[in-house]
Amino acid sequence: MDQDTLPSHWEGSTVGELYELAYGKGLVKKFRKEDGPYPVYGSNGVVGYHDSYVTEGPVVIVGRKGAAGEVHFSPGNCWPIDTTYFVKPKKAVDEKFTYYLLKSLRLKQFETSTAIPGLNRADAHRLRIGVPPLQEQKDIVAKIETLFSELDKGIESLKTARQQLKAYRQAVLKHAFEGKLTEQWRQQNPDKLESPEQLLDRIQQEREQRYQQQLEEWKSAVKVWEENGKEGKKPSKPKALKEISVLDGEVLSSLPESPPSWMWGRLGLMTCGVEYGTSAKSSGEGDVPVVRMGNLQSGIIDWSDLVFTSDKEEIEKYSLKAGDVLFNRTNSPELVGKTAIYKGEREALFAGYLIRVNHISSIVDGRYLNYFLNSLIAKGYGNTVKTDGVNQSNINGEKLQGYPFPFCSLGEQVVVVDALDEKVSAIDRMSDEVSLQLDKAVALRQSILKKAFSGQLVRFS
């Protein structure tokens, strides 16, 4: 802080001259009396309660380890644990003023780069600050809280709008896979519709044809391998086609009613077999990027934070093809089942925690599949079959092939995708605007604090 720009009646000081950041006191969770009246503060805020306290309130608590630099305000007596500092004023100062002052200093910038982020209080103590008279401190606090109250109302409205957009997005997807977005198309194109029986027969024929094609490709590959003196690994024979069972009555009863020309079947009908990605080691350098679970974002691939490989066999085996749909099989419960479609943006292969569906493009458009797997219908079914571990869930390839799927003609799928692209793009644009406004609100909050502690928010008379 530039002391020369402060009002002349303010006192120039440092955090260390005005306050002591005192160490909190350890209190293991099993020894806490949770029915006690005193909040126990960790770096992230209240973590429990106890029947005694360390410091009297009101008091300001600062995160020391973990959420280093986070600032909290306790109006009453409390117990700050040993991952925190609690602030002890050395002079008469308004506690709420202290709270907002320390928040304005962005103490998180001083966290040390260790496995567990920590705040060095010596760094905080050296920070230059300005201190107005006590009554002006109170006036500043009142002004901040008035402005923050108005700002919070706007933020709450934006968050509500964001939730409404999420709900609307899912409603659009639901309508799409109930056939409601293409009702008019079906009326105008009755000659392009099939009965469910015809649709199933065609799907099974094309699946069998695809399998026979794979067998022929394998035979050709073996012949080349033999002609080359059987150098390297022998090409793997395609696994025999797996019979796909029909959906049972319980699952069918949970699904939306579909148009007469549609058919609910299992996802496995669109593929000769799903595939797990490479388990080879990758690094920050190499020839080809490896798409991992973190690169699957909102149905598309995020090409930042990549790792690479130069393993030629792995690149040949797991290279992505335009239109491939990837499914995240292992992660935290809320993230398992994320998908993305590869659009051929750049050469890439996919990692072992992902599944490539290997859908047959004459049966299913990959974009249609990608949209469906992000719908509440698919996610709801996934929640019933996923395996939950201590910290993560899993949906393996067999369970993925068992997902219910709304089959319709390829022509209608394209119309569905076109309609979804238009509607979802509009929703995403609105969501991006809401996110932008929320970011601006965060910046405005910091701007208010900056003005407050440079003497620009309250006019002194």
NUMILUM-364954 format. One record per residue (C-alpha): x negated, y negated, z negated; residue in one letter. Coordinates in Angstrom, 3 decimals, always signed. Each point is the difference from the previous one (the first is absolute). Layout:
! residues N
<east X	north Y	up Z	resn A>
...
//
This chain:
! residues 461
<east +0.000	north +0.000	up +0.000	resn M>
<east -1.287	north -3.433	up +0.968	resn D>
<east +0.003	north -2.002	up -3.232	resn Q>
<east -0.223	north -3.274	up +1.945	resn D>
<east +3.471	north +0.526	up +1.496	resn T>
<east +1.726	north +0.516	up -3.369	resn L>
<east +2.106	north -2.781	up -1.557	resn P>
<east -2.188	north -2.256	up -2.108	resn S>
<east +1.806	north +0.854	up -3.238	resn H>
<east -0.596	north +3.756	up +0.445	resn W>
<east -2.901	north +1.632	up -1.808	resn E>
<east -2.514	north +1.957	up +2.073	resn G>
<east -0.819	north +3.377	up -1.527	resn S>
<east -0.689	north +3.668	up +0.700	resn T>
<east +2.070	north +3.072	up -0.780	resn V>
<east -2.611	north +1.029	up -2.569	resn G>
<east +0.067	north -3.395	up -1.739	resn E>
<east +3.775	north +0.081	up -0.331	resn L>
<east +0.623	north +3.727	up -0.533	resn Y>
<east -1.519	north +3.230	up -1.176	resn E>
<east +0.911	north +3.081	up +2.022	resn L>
<east +0.121	north +2.483	up -2.880	resn A>
<east -0.179	north +3.758	up +0.531	resn Y>
<east +3.192	north +1.978	up -0.515	resn G>
<east +0.097	north +2.982	up -2.345	resn K>
<east +0.313	north +3.629	up +1.084	resn G>
<east +3.262	north +1.810	up -0.696	resn L>
<east +0.349	north +3.482	up +1.487	resn V>
<east +3.477	north +0.716	up +1.320	resn K>
<east +0.614	north +2.983	up -2.288	resn K>
<east -0.552	north -2.209	up -3.065	resn F>
<east +2.481	north -2.690	up +1.037	resn R>
<east +3.298	north -0.303	up -1.801	resn K>
<east +2.239	north -0.593	up +3.001	resn E>
<east +2.971	north -0.971	up -2.170	resn D>
<east -2.039	north -2.893	up -1.423	resn G>
<east +0.892	north -3.637	up +0.789	resn P>
<east -3.372	north -1.167	up +1.342	resn Y>
<east -0.913	north +0.337	up +3.689	resn P>
<east -3.302	north +1.648	up +0.889	resn V>
<east -1.732	north -1.748	up +2.902	resn Y>
<east -2.304	north +1.572	up +2.558	resn G>
<east -1.526	north -1.747	up +3.013	resn S>
<east +3.202	north +0.508	up +1.989	resn N>
<east +2.313	north -1.292	up -2.722	resn G>
<east +2.068	north +1.784	up -2.642	resn V>
<east -0.927	north +3.703	up -0.215	resn V>
<east +1.888	north +0.945	up -3.180	resn G>
<east +0.921	north -1.093	up -3.539	resn Y>
<east -1.416	north +0.362	up -3.511	resn H>
<east +0.926	north -0.763	up -3.624	resn D>
<east -2.921	north -2.379	up -0.580	resn S>
<east -1.798	north -2.679	up +1.975	resn Y>
<east -3.476	north -1.382	up +0.674	resn V>
<east +0.797	north -3.644	up +0.689	resn T>
<east +2.804	north -2.409	up -0.698	resn E>
<east +1.973	north -1.504	up +2.838	resn G>
<east +0.467	north -1.885	up +2.088	resn P>
<east -3.174	north +1.283	up +1.619	resn V>
<east -1.484	north +0.437	up +3.464	resn V>
<east -1.483	north +3.366	up +1.037	resn I>
<east -2.489	north +0.450	up +2.841	resn V>
<east -0.793	north +3.292	up +1.724	resn G>
<east -3.594	north +1.092	up -0.673	resn R>
<east -0.143	north +3.506	up +1.533	resn K>
<east +2.140	north +1.446	up +2.760	resn G>
<east +2.270	north -2.883	up +1.010	resn A>
<east -2.843	north -2.403	up -0.740	resn A>
<east +0.972	north -3.667	up -0.090	resn G>
<east +3.755	north +0.544	up -0.304	resn E>
<east +1.547	north -2.494	up -2.426	resn V>
<east +2.977	north +0.679	up -2.300	resn H>
<east +1.903	north -2.008	up -2.605	resn F>
<east +1.335	north +1.472	up -3.226	resn S>
<east +2.457	north -2.309	up -1.824	resn P>
<east -0.367	north +1.980	up -3.224	resn G>
<east -2.471	north +2.114	up -1.960	resn N>
<east -1.571	north +2.819	up +2.012	resn C>
<east -2.790	north +2.546	up +0.297	resn W>
<east -2.407	north -0.605	up +2.923	resn P>
<east -1.912	north +3.245	up +0.583	resn I>
<east -3.697	north +0.303	up +0.783	resn D>
<east +0.449	north -0.359	up +3.776	resn T>
<east +1.022	north -3.625	up -0.584	resn T>
<east -1.114	north -3.315	up -1.436	resn Y>
<east +2.335	north -2.156	up -2.054	resn F>
<east -0.477	north -3.750	up +0.106	resn V>
<east -0.873	north -1.888	up -3.194	resn K>
<east +0.145	north -3.817	up +0.415	resn P>
<east -2.753	north -1.972	up -1.732	resn K>
<east +2.062	north -3.202	up +0.093	resn K>
<east +3.676	north -0.901	up -0.117	resn A>
<east +1.419	north +1.102	up +3.348	resn V>
<east +3.408	north +1.060	up +1.288	resn D>
<east +0.037	north +3.798	up +0.499	resn E>
<east +2.147	north -0.156	up +3.120	resn K>
<east -2.403	north -2.593	up +1.393	resn F>
<east -2.800	north +2.492	up -0.669	resn T>
<east +1.940	north +2.736	up +1.776	resn Y>
<east +0.564	north -2.006	up +3.177	resn Y>
<east -3.503	north -1.483	up -0.098	resn L>
<east -1.629	north +3.430	up -0.071	resn L>
<east +2.290	north +1.239	up +2.774	resn K>
<east -1.075	north -2.957	up +2.126	resn S>
<east -3.672	north +0.981	up -0.384	resn L>
<east +0.453	north +3.304	up +1.842	resn R>
<east -2.185	north +1.916	up -2.432	resn L>
<east +0.253	north +3.130	up +2.137	resn K>
<east -2.725	north -1.488	up +2.213	resn Q>
<east -2.513	north +0.683	up -2.812	resn F>
<east +0.677	north +3.721	up -0.324	resn E>
<east -3.155	north +2.098	up +0.144	resn T>
<east -0.295	north +2.544	up +2.818	resn S>
<east +0.010	north +3.219	up -1.993	resn T>
<east +2.135	north +3.166	up +0.130	resn A>
<east +2.387	north -1.707	up -2.421	resn I>
<east +0.193	north -3.750	up +0.754	resn P>
<east -0.976	north -2.143	up -2.974	resn G>
<east +0.049	north -3.698	up -0.867	resn L>
<east -3.186	north -1.459	up -1.475	resn N>
<east +1.165	north -2.597	up -2.508	resn R>
<east -3.280	north -1.923	up +0.298	resn A>
<east +0.947	north -0.801	up +3.602	resn D>
<east +3.431	north -1.188	up -1.124	resn A>
<east -1.434	north -2.052	up -2.861	resn H>
<east -2.127	north -2.029	up +2.431	resn R>
<east +2.955	north -1.204	up +2.085	resn L>
<east +0.542	north -3.770	up -0.031	resn R>
<east +3.484	north -1.182	up -0.986	resn I>
<east +1.844	north -3.207	up -0.799	resn G>
<east +2.003	north -0.402	up -3.204	resn V>
<east +2.759	north -2.620	up -0.313	resn P>
<east +1.495	north -1.183	up -3.318	resn P>
<east +2.290	north +2.484	up -1.754	resn L>
<east +3.280	north -1.694	up +0.945	resn Q>
<east -1.047	north -0.168	up +3.652	resn E>
<east -0.835	north +3.701	up -0.176	resn Q>
<east +3.597	north +0.644	up -1.046	resn K>
<east +1.298	north -2.251	up +2.798	resn D>
<east -2.114	north +1.886	up +2.530	resn I>
<east +1.341	north +3.338	up -1.240	resn V>
<east +3.595	north -1.251	up +0.272	resn A>
<east -0.575	north -1.182	up +3.574	resn K>
<east -1.696	north +3.262	up +1.021	resn I>
<east +2.820	north +2.083	up -1.393	resn E>
<east +2.655	north -2.122	up +1.715	resn T>
<east -1.754	north +0.388	up +3.361	resn L>
<east -0.708	north +3.700	up -0.578	resn F>
<east +3.647	north +0.602	up -0.885	resn S>
<east +1.101	north -1.471	up +3.325	resn E>
<east -2.720	north +1.922	up +1.816	resn L>
<east +0.998	north +3.266	up -1.715	resn D>
<east +3.583	north -0.390	up +1.206	resn K>
<east -1.265	north -0.322	up +3.558	resn G>
<east -2.308	north +2.993	up -0.432	resn I>
<east +2.852	north +2.093	up -1.386	resn E>
<east +2.131	north -0.888	up +3.029	resn S>
<east -2.847	north +0.982	up +2.327	resn L>
<east -0.485	north +3.326	up -1.781	resn K>
<east +3.738	north +0.667	up +0.249	resn T>
<east -0.164	north -0.776	up +3.723	resn A>
<east -2.920	north +2.404	up +0.381	resn R>
<east +1.957	north +2.803	up -1.683	resn Q>
<east +3.024	north -0.754	up +2.160	resn Q>
<east -2.143	north +0.216	up +3.131	resn L>
<east -1.351	north +3.376	up -1.140	resn K>
<east +3.547	north +1.220	up -0.564	resn A>
<east +1.086	north -1.369	up +3.383	resn Y>
<east -2.924	north +1.726	up +1.700	resn R>
<east +1.040	north +3.325	up -1.477	resn Q>
<east +3.629	north -0.623	up +0.951	resn A>
<east -1.090	north -0.588	up +3.607	resn V>
<east -2.006	north +3.246	up -0.027	resn L>
<east +2.960	north +1.876	up -1.488	resn K>
<east +2.318	north -1.304	up +2.716	resn H>
<east -2.570	north +0.942	up +2.639	resn A>
<east -0.153	north +3.635	up -1.107	resn F>
<east +3.757	north +0.212	up -0.348	resn E>
<east +0.215	north -0.929	up +3.689	resn G>
<east +1.741	north -3.308	up -0.681	resn K>
<east -2.534	north -2.151	up +1.868	resn L>
<east +0.575	north +1.940	up +3.229	resn T>
<east +3.775	north +0.490	up +0.007	resn E>
<east +0.423	north -2.255	up +3.026	resn Q>
<east -2.839	north +1.723	up +1.861	resn W>
<east +1.662	north +3.393	up -0.447	resn R>
<east +3.313	north -1.377	up +1.256	resn Q>
<east -1.729	north -1.378	up +3.096	resn Q>
<east -2.131	north +3.102	up +0.638	resn N>
<east +2.165	north +3.100	up -0.564	resn P>
<east -1.874	north +1.836	up +2.790	resn D>
<east -3.246	north -0.219	up -2.006	resn K>
<east +1.425	north +1.708	up -3.095	resn L>
<east -0.334	north +3.632	up -1.004	resn E>
<east +1.953	north +2.112	up -2.449	resn S>
<east -1.917	north +1.040	up -3.140	resn P>
<east -0.187	north +3.541	up +1.428	resn E>
<east -1.515	north -1.244	up +3.271	resn Q>
<east -2.354	north -2.282	up -1.933	resn L>
<east -1.220	north +2.865	up -2.180	resn L>
<east -0.505	north +2.312	up +2.987	resn D>
<east -2.053	north -2.636	up +1.803	resn R>
<east -2.115	north -0.728	up -3.092	resn I>
<east -0.744	north +3.689	up -0.487	resn Q>
<east -0.914	north +0.442	up +3.674	resn Q>
<east -2.331	north -2.976	up -0.003	resn E>
<east -1.584	north +1.149	up -3.231	resn R>
<east -0.625	north +3.440	up +1.510	resn E>
<east -1.397	north -1.585	up +3.185	resn Q>
<east -2.352	north -2.148	up -2.075	resn R>
<east -1.218	north +3.064	up -1.876	resn Y>
<east -0.617	north +1.885	up +3.258	resn Q>
<east -1.922	north -3.018	up +1.282	resn Q>
<east -2.172	north +0.086	up -3.135	resn Q>
<east -0.671	north +3.710	up +0.572	resn L>
<east -1.096	north -0.637	up +3.586	resn E>
<east -2.244	north -2.859	up -1.113	resn E>
<east -1.525	north +2.294	up -2.613	resn W>
<east -0.652	north +2.756	up +2.533	resn K>
<east -1.718	north -2.503	up +2.268	resn S>
<east -2.101	north -1.283	up -2.893	resn A>
<east -1.037	north +3.544	up -0.957	resn V>
<east -0.999	north +0.706	up +3.600	resn K>
<east -2.218	north -3.100	up +0.064	resn V>
<east -1.462	north +0.991	up -3.368	resn W>
<east -0.863	north +3.469	up +1.307	resn E>
<east -1.505	north -1.430	up +3.199	resn E>
<east -2.238	north -2.201	up -2.158	resn N>
<east -1.398	north +3.021	up -1.798	resn G>
<east +2.396	north -0.255	up -2.940	resn K>
<east -1.857	north -3.019	up -1.301	resn E>
<east +1.621	north -1.657	up -3.009	resn G>
<east +3.239	north +1.012	up -1.639	resn K>
<east +2.555	north +2.026	up +1.907	resn K>
<east +3.101	north -2.120	up +0.715	resn P>
<east +2.754	north +0.692	up -2.519	resn S>
<east +3.090	north +1.755	up +1.305	resn K>
<east +3.237	north -1.955	up -0.525	resn P>
<east +2.059	north +1.340	up -2.864	resn K>
<east +3.146	north +1.844	up +1.033	resn A>
<east +3.123	north -2.114	up +0.144	resn L>
<east +1.663	north -0.142	up -3.367	resn K>
<east +3.729	north +0.578	up -0.103	resn E>
<east +1.756	north -3.073	up -1.375	resn I>
<east +2.982	north +0.672	up -2.231	resn S>
<east +3.239	north -1.933	up +0.225	resn V>
<east +0.825	north -2.563	up -2.659	resn L>
<east +1.922	north +1.435	up -2.917	resn D>
<east +3.407	north -1.303	up -1.006	resn G>
<east -1.273	north -1.913	up -3.041	resn E>
<east -2.439	north -2.036	up +2.078	resn V>
<east +2.523	north -0.558	up +2.789	resn L>
<east +2.589	north -1.272	up -2.457	resn S>
<east -2.456	north -2.683	up -1.189	resn S>
<east -0.640	north -1.342	up +3.513	resn L>
<east +1.972	north -2.665	up +1.885	resn P>
<east +2.549	north +1.134	up +2.543	resn E>
<east -1.515	north -0.116	up +3.479	resn S>
<east +1.551	north -0.614	up +3.450	resn P>
<east +1.328	north +3.070	up +1.883	resn P>
<east -3.033	north +0.006	up +2.334	resn S>
<east -2.514	north -0.055	up -2.855	resn W>
<east -1.278	north +2.878	up -2.088	resn M>
<east -1.520	north +0.188	up -3.461	resn W>
<east -2.826	north +2.547	up +0.072	resn G>
<east -3.324	north +0.492	up -1.677	resn R>
<east -2.964	north -2.146	up +1.000	resn L>
<east -1.982	north +3.139	up +0.867	resn G>
<east +2.065	north +0.403	up +3.166	resn L>
<east -1.943	north -2.868	up +1.614	resn M>
<east -3.456	north +1.533	up -0.481	resn T>
<east -1.968	north +3.209	up +0.473	resn C>
<east -1.726	north -0.730	up -3.287	resn G>
<east -1.143	north -2.960	up -2.054	resn V>
<east -3.678	north -0.624	up -0.673	resn E>
<east -2.141	north -1.243	up -2.899	resn Y>
<east -2.835	north -2.423	up +0.776	resn G>
<east -3.763	north +0.193	up -0.365	resn T>
<east -1.634	north +0.708	up -3.326	resn S>
<east -3.476	north -0.889	up +1.256	resn A>
<east -1.888	north -2.685	up -1.883	resn K>
<east +0.298	north -3.513	up +1.370	resn S>
<east -1.775	north -3.245	up -0.835	resn S>
<east -0.214	north -3.679	up +0.809	resn G>
<east -1.937	north +0.775	up +3.173	resn E>
<east +0.592	north +2.347	up +2.932	resn G>
<east +1.384	north +0.276	up +3.505	resn D>
<east +3.735	north +0.419	up -0.577	resn V>
<east +2.290	north -1.317	up -2.780	resn P>
<east +1.898	north +2.422	up -2.228	resn V>
<east +3.539	north -1.103	up -0.825	resn V>
<east +0.734	north +0.622	up -3.691	resn R>
<east +3.137	north -0.274	up -2.127	resn M>
<east -0.794	north -3.618	up -0.894	resn G>
<east +0.068	north -0.926	up +3.688	resn N>
<east +3.677	north +0.945	up +0.325	resn L>
<east +1.879	north -3.259	up -0.506	resn Q>
<east +3.674	north -0.701	up +0.785	resn S>
<east +0.187	north +2.612	up +2.741	resn G>
<east -3.150	north -1.085	up +1.846	resn I>
<east -3.746	north +0.481	up -0.455	resn I>
<east -1.947	north -2.718	up -1.782	resn D>
<east -3.457	north -0.025	up +1.582	resn W>
<east -1.752	north -1.705	up -2.906	resn S>
<east -1.999	north +1.792	up -2.711	resn D>
<east -1.096	north +2.823	up +2.317	resn L>
<east -2.432	north +2.861	up -0.460	resn V>
<east -1.707	north +1.774	up +2.898	resn F>
<east -1.405	north +3.321	up +1.155	resn T>
<east -2.374	north +1.155	up +2.729	resn S>
<east +0.832	north +3.725	up -0.286	resn D>
<east +0.700	north +0.980	up +3.621	resn K>
<east +1.943	north +3.173	up -0.817	resn E>
<east +2.247	north -1.851	up -2.446	resn E>
<east +0.524	north -2.858	up +2.463	resn I>
<east +1.024	north +2.438	up +2.732	resn E>
<east +2.343	north +1.953	up -2.276	resn K>
<east +1.693	north -2.855	up -1.858	resn Y>
<east +0.011	north -2.867	up +2.518	resn S>
<east +3.310	north -1.822	up +0.047	resn L>
<east +2.145	north -0.263	up +3.112	resn K>
<east +2.283	north -2.941	up +0.752	resn A>
<east +3.393	north +0.675	up -1.541	resn G>
<east -1.305	north +2.213	up -2.836	resn D>
<east +1.925	north -0.386	up -3.253	resn V>
<east -1.967	north +0.366	up -3.243	resn L>
<east +1.575	north +0.919	up -3.342	resn F>
<east -1.642	north -0.652	up -3.376	resn N>
<east +0.317	north +3.303	up -1.872	resn R>
<east -1.725	north -0.829	up -3.317	resn T>
<east +0.110	north -3.164	up -2.093	resn N>
<east +1.853	north -1.641	up -2.855	resn S>
<east +3.747	north +0.840	up +0.028	resn P>
<east +0.973	north -3.318	up +1.592	resn E>
<east -2.624	north +0.288	up +2.776	resn L>
<east +0.181	north +3.667	up +1.007	resn V>
<east +1.922	north +0.241	up +3.258	resn G>
<east -1.278	north -3.258	up +1.513	resn K>
<east -0.334	north +0.240	up +3.759	resn T>
<east -1.520	north -1.851	up +2.939	resn A>
<east -0.021	north +0.405	up +3.761	resn I>
<east -3.265	north -0.136	up +1.930	resn Y>
<east +0.352	north -2.198	up +3.076	resn K>
<east -3.374	north +0.737	up +1.563	resn G>
<east -1.501	north -3.259	up -1.249	resn E>
<east -3.492	north +1.518	up -0.244	resn R>
<east -1.625	north +3.411	up -0.191	resn E>
<east +0.615	north +1.544	up -3.427	resn A>
<east +0.561	north +3.219	up -1.905	resn L>
<east +1.982	north +0.661	up -3.168	resn F>
<east -0.944	north +1.101	up -3.507	resn A>
<east +0.954	north +3.114	up -1.904	resn G>
<east +2.644	north -1.529	up -2.249	resn Y>
<east +2.026	north -0.861	up +3.096	resn L>
<east +2.166	north +2.273	up +2.118	resn I>
<east +0.340	north -0.377	up +3.760	resn R>
<east +3.493	north +1.130	up +0.959	resn V>
<east -1.011	north +1.024	up +3.552	resn N>
<east +3.531	north -0.672	up +1.225	resn H>
<east +0.874	north +1.075	up +3.534	resn I>
<east +0.517	north -3.228	up +1.911	resn S>
<east +2.688	north +1.469	up +2.262	resn S>
<east +2.085	north +0.686	up -3.112	resn I>
<east -0.692	north -2.989	up -2.244	resn V>
<east -1.285	north -3.530	up +0.545	resn D>
<east -2.740	north -0.620	up -2.602	resn G>
<east +1.391	north -3.465	up -0.758	resn R>
<east +3.405	north +1.523	up -0.809	resn Y>
<east -1.676	north +2.556	up -2.290	resn L>
<east -2.064	north -2.701	up -1.724	resn N>
<east +3.054	north -2.135	up -0.697	resn Y>
<east +1.949	north +2.965	up -1.335	resn F>
<east -2.728	north +1.096	up -2.419	resn L>
<east +0.110	north -3.508	up -1.499	resn N>
<east +3.767	north +0.123	up -0.556	resn S>
<east +1.657	north +0.695	up -3.350	resn L>
<east +1.457	north +3.191	up +1.472	resn I>
<east -3.471	north +1.459	up +0.533	resn A>
<east -1.473	north -1.452	up -3.178	resn K>
<east +2.929	north +1.313	up -2.031	resn G>
<east -0.542	north +3.514	up +1.309	resn Y>
<east -3.746	north -0.301	up -0.577	resn G>
<east +0.649	north -0.798	up -3.658	resn N>
<east +1.831	north +3.325	up -0.363	resn T>
<east -2.823	north +2.146	up +1.405	resn V>
<east -3.186	north -1.781	up -1.052	resn K>
<east -2.239	north +1.605	up -2.599	resn T>
<east -0.836	north -2.341	up -2.871	resn D>
<east -3.384	north +0.119	up -1.713	resn G>
<east -1.388	north -2.088	up -2.850	resn V>
<east -0.752	north -3.079	up +2.081	resn N>
<east +1.108	north +0.894	up +3.519	resn Q>
<east +2.563	north +1.837	up +2.081	resn S>
<east -0.384	north +2.276	up +2.991	resn N>
<east +2.073	north +0.971	up +3.020	resn I>
<east -1.756	north +2.684	up +2.040	resn N>
<east +0.385	north +0.772	up +3.693	resn G>
<east +2.526	north +2.776	up -0.563	resn E>
<east +2.277	north -2.264	up -2.014	resn K>
<east -0.342	north -2.756	up +2.578	resn L>
<east +1.149	north +2.387	up +2.734	resn Q>
<east +3.028	north +0.757	up -2.159	resn G>
<east +1.183	north -3.634	up -0.019	resn Y>
<east +3.450	north -0.593	up +1.497	resn P>
<east -0.211	north -1.952	up +3.250	resn F>
<east +2.667	north -1.640	up +2.217	resn P>
<east -0.617	north +1.372	up +3.493	resn F>
<east +1.547	north -1.702	up +3.016	resn C>
<east -0.924	north -0.430	up +3.659	resn S>
<east -3.357	north -1.584	up +0.744	resn L>
<east +1.760	north -2.770	up +1.927	resn G>
<east +2.111	north -0.935	up -3.007	resn E>
<east -3.044	north +0.093	up -2.278	resn Q>
<east -1.631	north -2.675	up +2.147	resn V>
<east +3.122	north -2.165	up -0.277	resn V>
<east +0.002	north +0.509	up -3.795	resn V>
<east -3.670	north -1.032	up -0.186	resn V>
<east +0.572	north -3.083	up +2.151	resn D>
<east +2.857	north -1.096	up -2.268	resn A>
<east -2.055	north +0.655	up -3.119	resn L>
<east -3.029	north -1.835	up +1.376	resn D>
<east +2.137	north -3.106	up +0.494	resn E>
<east +1.765	north +0.132	up -3.356	resn K>
<east -2.952	north +1.123	up -2.111	resn V>
<east -2.301	north -2.572	up +1.604	resn S>
<east +2.458	north -2.736	up -0.972	resn A>
<east +0.161	north +1.362	up -3.555	resn I>
<east -3.790	north +0.188	up -0.193	resn D>
<east -0.323	north -3.597	up +1.193	resn R>
<east +2.384	north -1.121	up -2.723	resn M>
<east -1.878	north +2.089	up -2.567	resn S>
<east -3.289	north -1.554	up +1.086	resn D>
<east +1.517	north -3.456	up -0.427	resn E>
<east +1.216	north +0.887	up -3.500	resn V>
<east -3.485	north +1.297	up -0.885	resn S>
<east -1.508	north -3.212	up +1.345	resn L>
<east +2.324	north -2.091	up -2.161	resn Q>
<east -0.846	north +2.119	up -3.051	resn L>
<east -3.707	north -0.557	up +0.668	resn D>
<east +0.673	north -3.729	up +0.260	resn K>
<east +1.852	north +0.125	up -3.324	resn A>
<east -3.053	north +1.590	up -1.646	resn V>
<east -2.207	north -2.702	up +1.505	resn A>
<east +2.434	north -2.695	up -1.137	resn L>
<east -0.100	north +1.344	up -3.548	resn R>
<east -3.783	north -0.304	up -0.004	resn Q>
<east +0.248	north -3.472	up +1.544	resn S>
<east +2.291	north -1.100	up -2.820	resn I>
<east -2.516	north +1.257	up -2.553	resn L>
<east -2.863	north -1.711	up +1.798	resn K>
<east +1.835	north -3.338	up -0.059	resn K>
<east +0.998	north +0.499	up -3.612	resn A>
<east -3.561	north +0.451	up -1.221	resn F>
<east -1.479	north -2.772	up +2.105	resn S>
<east +2.415	north -2.560	up -1.480	resn G>
<east +2.172	north -0.342	up +3.138	resn Q>
<east +3.217	north +1.654	up -1.171	resn L>
<east +1.073	north -2.199	up -2.898	resn V>
<east -0.346	north -3.780	up +0.071	resn R>
<east -1.390	north -1.249	up -3.296	resn F>
<east +1.353	north -3.273	up -1.331	resn S>
//
